Amino acid sequence: MAANQEQRTRRRLSSEERREQLLAVGARLFSESPYDEVWIEQVAEIAGVSRGLLYHYFPTKRDFFAAVVERESERMLRMTAAVPGVRVRDQLTASLDTYLEYVRTHAHGYRAFHRADAAGDQTVRRVYQQALDAQERQILAALAADPEFGPVLEERADVRLAVRGWLAFTTAVCLEWLRGSELSREQVRELCARALLGVLTP
């Protein structure tokens, strides 16, 4: 009887809350296991929903994975957002630390995301491009507000291209690091920081 009462009083999740719950479960599973070893049935079981309901929100496993990546990309943008009034040089180390810790703890998902993009998966490529554009805009906005780099941004037409190239460089470094590089996280962080400051400093 107590169990029935608990079931009656348990709050029903809204569609948005249910979707967020499923994406949170997916983010954990894709970070812990390779893409091919994550099953939709497993996600549904952990979330306590039917497989049919999960497919109602996400028609295919690839759609689900892309939505998880999109959610995580937005979360990463918030975590590495620039602090107004703080110089880029002073924020760069902390932002890269946050990013590299995320890469390390979500290694399977990070690799799967970039493999799918390289393979030309259109669903993932769309999310990938959106995430890249958002990262680029966030970095350029931080540079524009910085007393040191704001004038550089105005004077040089190649800064936007340099930032996009740096993002590709950082991704390549992180993927190699995950393959078993002997470099520590601190060394990878310094490498990436020097690469960005190097292309921005005359």
N, C-alpha and C positions, 0 to 999 in steps of 0.2 A: 504493500500500500504506500509506504514511504517513497519507494522508487517511482511509482506512478505519479505521486504528487510532485516529486522532483522533476519528472518529465514534463508535467503540465506547466510548471512554473519556470522551466528553463526558457530563456529568451530566444526567440527565433531570429537567426541571422538574416540581415538584409542581403540583397543580391551583391552589393558592393562589399559588405563584410565577408560574405562567403567567398567571393573571388579573391579577396586579400588573404584569407585563410589558406586557400589552395596554393596561391603563389608563394606564401611563406613556407609551406611544406615543400613545394618544389625547389625553392632556393636552397633549403637544407639538403635535400636529397641529391640535387645536381652538384652541390659542393662536396659531398661525401663520396659519390660514386660516378664512374664514367657514364656518359649519356645513354649508351646501349644497355646499361644495367639498371636503369631507372624505369620502372613500369608504372603505367597509369593506374593499374589496380592497386599498387602500393600507395600511391598518392591518395587515392580515394579512401582506402582503408584507414590510413593515418588520420585523414580529415574527418572520417566518420560519415562519408556520403557515398552514394552509389556511383558506379562508373559512368552511368548514363548522365547523372547530374554534372559530373566533371566535363563530359563531352558537350554538354549544353553550353558551358562557358568557353571551352576550348575544343574546337572540332577535331584537331589532331594533336599528337604528341609534340610535333614540331611547332605548332601554334602555341602550345602550352610553354614549351621551352623558350620561345621568342618572347612571350609575355613575362616570364620569369626574368629573363635578361633585361628587358625594358625596365621592369620594376627595380632591379638591382642597379642598373645604370643611373636611374633617377636618384636612388639612395646614395650612390657614390658621389654624384654631383653635389648633393646637400652636404655630405661629409667633408668634401674638399673645397667647399665654397670659400671665396676670399673674405677675409675679415676687413671691413672698411677701416681705413686709416693705418693699416699695418702694411709695411713694405713687402713687395713680392719676395725679395731675397730672404726676408725673415719668415715668410709663410711657406716657402717652397719645400723646405725640409719636412715640416710637419705634414703637409699635404701628400708628399711622396711616401712618407712613412705610413699614412693611412691607406693609401692606394696599394702599397706593397704588402701590407698586412692582409688586406682584402684578397689580393691575388693569391697569397699563400694559403689562406684558409678556405678559399673557393677554387682551388687549383683545377679540379675536374671540370667545373662549370666554365671557368675562364678558357681552358684549352678547347672544350667542346664548342664554345661560342666562336672562337677564331678559326677552328677547323671548318665549321659550317659556313662561315663567311668565305673562306678560301675555296671551298668546294662550290661556291656559287648558289647556295641555298637562298632563294629570293626572299623568303619570309624572314630569315635571320639577317640578310643583307640590308633590308629596310631598317630594322632595328639598329643594326651596326652603324649605318650611315647617320641615323638620327642621334645616336649616342656620341659619335665622333663630332658631329656638328655642334652639339651642346657643349662638349668638352672644349672645343675650339673657341666658341663664343665666351665661355666662362674665363678662359685664360686670357683672351684678348681684352675682355672687360677689366680684369685685374691689372693687366699691363697698362691699359689706358689711364687708369686711376692712380698709377704709381708715379711719383715725381721723377724717378730715375728712368723709367722705361716709356712713360707717356710720350715724351718728345721723340724717342726712337720710333715709336709706332706711327707718328705723324710724318716723320722724315723718310722712312724707308717703306717702299712698296712690297718688299719681300717678307715682311714679318709674318703675315698671315700664312704664307706658304711654309715659312720656317716652323711655325707652331704646328701646322698639320704634319710636317715631316717629323717633328719631334715626337708627336703622338704615335706615329708609326714606329719610330725608333724605340720608344719606351715599351710598346707592345712586343716588339721583336726581342728586346732584352729580357722582358719578363718571361716570355715563353722559353727562352734559352735557359734562364735561371731555374725554371720549374723542371727542366730536363735533367738537372743535377749539376748545375754550375758550382764551382768551388767558392764563388763569391758569397760573402755574407749579405744579409739584407742591407746593412749599413753601407757596404761597398757598392751595391746596386743602386741605392738611393743617391749616393754621391756621384756615381757615373751619370745617372739621369739628370741630376741637378746641374752638373757641369756642362752637359750637352745643351740644355736649354739656355743657360746663362751665356754659354759660348757663342751661340748664334745671335744673341741679342746685344752683346757687348761689343762696341766698335773695337 
